[in-house]
Amino acid sequence: MPQRPATPLPSPHVLTRPMAMELLGPDTAVRIDTSVGYHSRDPHALSIAFHLLGEESVVWRLDREMVLAGSLGPTGEGEVHLEPAPDGKLLLRLGAAGHRAVIRCDQEELARFVRDTFLLVPQGTEERHIDWRPLLDSLRR
């Protein structure tokens, strides 16, 4: 059976921005330098890399639509929960129950970044940006 010619993938796009966030402890908040990233070949996700002193960065991947939803109200399950804070910030609760880190960030700054990802890959077009060839090739073996 003849195969249809593959539709060419759009050019890949990458966004990265530094962003200051805070790790909230019981009595204090500690500033953490982070980088928020997006790659159009993984169009549903954004990454947050926490740059810790003397250690490798810790990277969490979040669904970009979930981040916007978390700006409006509590959302998430499992190891990722987001909710707006009373001070206009956004709270990210990352990790398993009993071992969670609570991170506070500028809600508008993160939402602006996510909106920029939608300019690169509009909602509903994500699947056109994924390179399925490696997966399909591995299944043919």
Residue, then its C-alpha position, 0 to 999 in steps of 0.5 A: m500500500p503506498q504511503r502518503p508523503a509526510t507533511p513537513l514539520p514547522s520550524p522548531h521554536v525555543l523560548t527561555r526566560p530567567m525568572a525569580m521565584e521563591l521557595l516557601g518555608p515554614d518561617t521564611a521565603v528563599r529566592i531561587d533563580t529559575s529558567v522557564g523554557y518551551h520547545s515547540r517539538d514538545p508543544h504541550a509542556l513548559s519546563i521550569a529549571f530551578h538553579l540550586l547552589g552547587e548542584e545541578s538544576v532541578v527541572w519540572r515539566l508542567d502542562r502549559e494549559m494547566v499553568l493558565a488554569g492555575s492562575l484562575g483557581p486551584t488545579g492539578e493532581g498527583e505531584v503538581h498543584l497550582e493555585p493563585a495566592p491572595d497576594g496576586k502571585l501563583l503557588l506551585r506545589l511540586g512533589a509527593a505529599g509530605h515531600r512537597a516544595v511550595i514555590r511562589c512566582d509572579q503570576e503575570e510574568l509566568a502567564r505572559f510566558v505561557r501566552d507567548t508559547f501560544l503565539l508560537v504554537p496555537q492551541g489545537t495545532e500542537e500535534r503538527h509540531i511533534d516529530w513522530r518519526p522516531l516513535l514510528d521507526s522504533l515500532r517498525r523494528 
